Amino acid sequence: MSQTEAEVRGDSGVVAARLVADRIIDVPDFPQPGVVFKDLMPLFADGDAFREVVDGIVAYHGRDSFDVVVGIEARGFVVAAAIAYATGVGVVPVRKAGKLPRPAFAASYALEYGEATLEVHEDAFTAGHRVLVVDDVLATGGTAAATLDLVDRAGGTLAGFTVLVELSFLGGRERLAPCPVHALLTL
C-alpha cells in the first residue's frame, strides 16, 4: 500500500492498522470491472501477523464478552474460527443461500456489485447467546446488516462487530448505526 504512517488509521490504533495495511493486495477489476478487491490472504498466510490480529480483536472486545463467534462467508470464517479457538467458544457460519443443511433464516441484500442472500441455522444460538460478528471487509454494509438481522432473528444478542478493513468511503459504518463498528484498518 502507498499510505504513509500518518494516513493509516483504525479503531485499534496505528500499529494494528499498519499490520493489516502492509498485508493487503489490491486486485483491480475483481470480481467485476470497477471493483478493487482487497485480498487479505497475505495477512492470513503470515502466522505472526495473523496471531497479532486475532489477539488484538480478542483484547478489544474482552475474552469473556461473547459466547460464540459468527463468521460471514467466506473470509470471515477464517477470522471467526481463529477467535473462537483462541477464546474457547464456538463458531457459527453465516453462509450463502442453499449451503446450510437444516432449516435456516434468510436475509437478502444489495451489495456493491450485485445482490445476495445469506442464511444462518434457525437453532444457531440459544436465547441470550452473546454473539461477536466478524468479517474481513466492511463496504456498503449490506452483508453486515443482513448478518446482524439474522443473529437477532435466530435469538442471539450482539456483543460486538469487527472487520479487518473498513472502506469508509462506501458508508457501511453509517448504515449500521447505532451498531458500534470496530475496524482494524479504515481506508
Buried (B, 14 or more C-beta within 10 A) or exposed (E): BEBEEEEBBBBBEBEBBBBBBBBBEEEEEEEEEEBEBBBBEEBBEBEEBBEBBBEBBBEBBEEEEBBBBBBBBEBBBBBBBBBBEBBEBBBBBBBBEEEBEEEBBBBEBEEBBEEBEBBBBBEBBEEEBBBBBBBBBBBBBBBBBBBBBBBBBBBBBBBBBBBBBBBBEBEBBEBBEEBEBBBBBBB
